[in-house]
Amino acid sequence: MVKLTLQSEPFWLTLPEFTDLRLKVRPLTTAIFAMARAKAHRTITDLGTHLRAVRNAGGTNTVPFNPDDPVSIEVFLDVEMIKELARAAIVEWNGVFDAEDAQAPVNDRTVGELVSIFPIGHRFRDAYLIADMMGNAEKNGWPPGPNGTTVMAPDIAGAAGTPASPAPVAA
């Protein structure tokens, strides 16, 4: 079941394995997802055009991306999609520091740097998409559990009684 109520307020997201890192994110919408995908495609297309021009001018490719290889395109598109989702989603954070150990500002460059760190980018993507799916699913108003896979709610069943005696064995 899906409730037709859109969450409009940003919420805090904690990534598995990075409990000191908290990201305040906008709720995922179709518009955010489509914009991220479009920007990722544009970035990869522009990079491919640039690298082909460099190659045609006799230069060398310093980026580990081959614009003529479908696997390379798929990998870099996935990486750019994660960056663009993060840039569109993250509005605040805790636990991200610059080289001088000061809280890093949230901007396109720092967000891109954060999700370029393996495996933070993949953990962000998975946690953000799962948080969206959990937010849109009927949960009777209870939040996801700490591991993100179940719903936390109070127990409604009473304690089990004393077990019954086993049936006598037939002779």
Residue pairs with C-beta under 8 A, 6 or more apart in sequence:
1 137
1 138
2 136
2 137
2 138
3 136
3 138
6 27
6 29
7 27
7 135
8 27
9 27
10 24
10 25
10 26
10 27
10 91
10 92
11 24
11 25
11 27
11 131
12 22
12 23
12 24
12 25
13 22
13 23
13 24
13 25
13 124
13 127
13 128
13 131
14 21
14 22
14 23
14 127
15 21
15 23
15 120
15 123
15 124
15 127
16 123
16 127
16 147
16 148
17 119
17 123
18 95
18 120
18 123
20 94
20 95
21 93
21 94
21 95
21 96
21 120
22 93
22 94
22 95
23 89
23 90
23 92
23 93
23 124
24 90
24 91
24 92
24 93
25 89
25 90
25 91
25 128
25 131
26 32
26 88
26 89
26 91
27 132
27 135
28 85
28 89
28 128
28 129
28 131
28 132
32 85
32 88
32 89
33 85
35 84
35 88
36 81
36 84
36 85
36 87
36 88
37 81
37 84
39 80
39 84
40 77
40 80
40 81
40 83
40 84
41 77
43 80
43 84
44 67
44 73
44 76
44 77
44 80
47 63
47 65
47 67
47 76
48 65
48 67
48 73
49 67
51 61
51 63
51 65
51 67
52 67
54 60
54 61
55 61
65 72
65 76
66 72
67 73
79 116
79 121
81 125
82 115
82 121
82 122
82 124
82 125
83 111
83 112
83 115
83 116
83 121
85 124
85 125
85 128
86 111
86 112
86 114
86 115
86 121
86 124
86 128
87 108
87 111
87 112
89 128
90 106
90 111
91 106
92 106
93 104
93 106
93 114
94 103
96 103
96 104
96 110
96 114
97 103
97 104
98 104
98 110
104 110
114 120
114 121
115 121
115 124
127 148
130 148
131 144
131 148
134 144
134 148
134 151
139 151
140 151
140 153
142 151
142 152
142 153
143 151
143 152
144 150
144 151
144 152
145 151
145 152
146 152
